[in-house]
């Protein structure tokens, strides 16, 4: 959902890249804010120094990830897993 929010062209995504998010997210699509106060401050400074072109690139990458995990794509992937399980038994 956070990646999809970039579609409006106003938001950027910041993530700690810890846990489940790290499985599909990359630094092209989000600012790594870490988990400490210092890292969060650094990520805010990075955002403030980013050019509009860099922000646009990051939003485009985030949108690409969001599309990859759309409901349609997700249901197709799940169906493929079920089909593979059934065919292997």
C-alpha positions, -999 to +999 in steps of 0.1 A: +000+000+000+028+024+008+044+017-026+011+023-043+007+056-026+035+069-049+011+068-078-002+102-068+033+116-071+034+131-036+048+104-014+080+085-009+083+054+011+107+050+041+113+015+055+136-001+081+140-030+056+136-053+086+113-084+084+089-090+056+095-057+038+131-067+031+118-097+011+106-075-018+116-039-012+148-023-025+166+010-021+155+021-055+119+022-043+123+034-007+145+052+017+162+030+042+154+047+075+168+019+097+155+015+133+176+040+153+169+077+159+202+085+141+193+065+110+159+080+109+174+115+111+198+106+083+170+093+061+151+126+066+182+146+056+186+124+026+150+130+016+154+168+020+185+167-003+170+146-030+163+163-064+128+161-078+142+138-105+155+114-079+122+115-061+104+107-093+127+077-100+120+064-065+083+068-069+084+050-103+103+021-087+078+019-058+049+019-083+066-010-102+067-030-070+031-022-061+020-034-095+039-066-091+019-073-059-015-063-072-045-084-062-046-100-096-009-109-096-011-121-061-041-144-067-024-158-099+008-165-079-012-183-051-031-203-077+001-214-093+014-226-059-018-246-053-017-260-088+020-271-083+011-287-050-018-306-065+003-317-095+031-330-074+009-353-053 
